[in-house]
């Protein structure tokens, strides 16, 4: 999710988590690399 220009709302993130979808924030993209290549 592109979050460098503006903050993603807590409601949007909460909705994804409700469906067991892990939101991948662009500002933290480097922390997801090991999880994505596993």
KEBAKOL-683429 format. One record per residue (C-alpha): x, y, z. Coordinates in pm, 1 decimal. Example, Ala and Ser with C-alpha at 12.3 -4.5 7.8 and 13.67 -1.06 7.14 Angstrom:
<<1230.0,-450.0,780.0>>
<<1367.0,-106.0,714.0>>
***
This chain:
<<0.0,0.0,0.0>>
<<139.6,336.2,-100.1>>
<<171.6,532.8,222.6>>
<<453.8,774.8,151.7>>
<<228.8,1058.0,27.0>>
<<-41.8,1023.8,290.4>>
<<-134.2,800.6,583.4>>
<<-344.7,492.5,518.0>>
<<-652.2,506.1,740.3>>
<<-673.9,271.2,1035.2>>
<<-1013.0,157.8,901.2>>
<<-857.6,47.8,570.6>>
<<-581.6,-145.0,745.4>>
<<-833.6,-294.4,987.5>>
<<-1053.5,-411.2,699.1>>
<<-761.6,-596.3,540.2>>
<<-668.0,-760.2,868.8>>
<<-1031.5,-865.4,919.3>>
<<-993.0,-1084.2,608.4>>
<<-650.5,-1206.6,724.8>>
<<-470.3,-997.2,462.1>>
<<-140.3,-855.7,579.4>>
<<-107.0,-497.8,456.9>>
<<233.7,-431.2,302.5>>
<<317.5,-65.6,352.0>>
<<551.8,86.7,95.5>>
<<743.5,275.1,363.9>>
<<837.0,-60.6,521.8>>
<<894.2,-253.9,199.1>>
<<1243.2,-368.4,296.1>>
<<1107.4,-553.5,599.3>>
<<889.5,-775.9,376.4>>
<<1166.3,-909.8,149.8>>
<<1253.1,-1215.8,358.0>>
<<885.4,-1303.8,396.4>>
<<819.4,-1274.1,23.8>>
<<1110.9,-1492.6,-85.2>>
<<1030.1,-1770.9,164.7>>
***
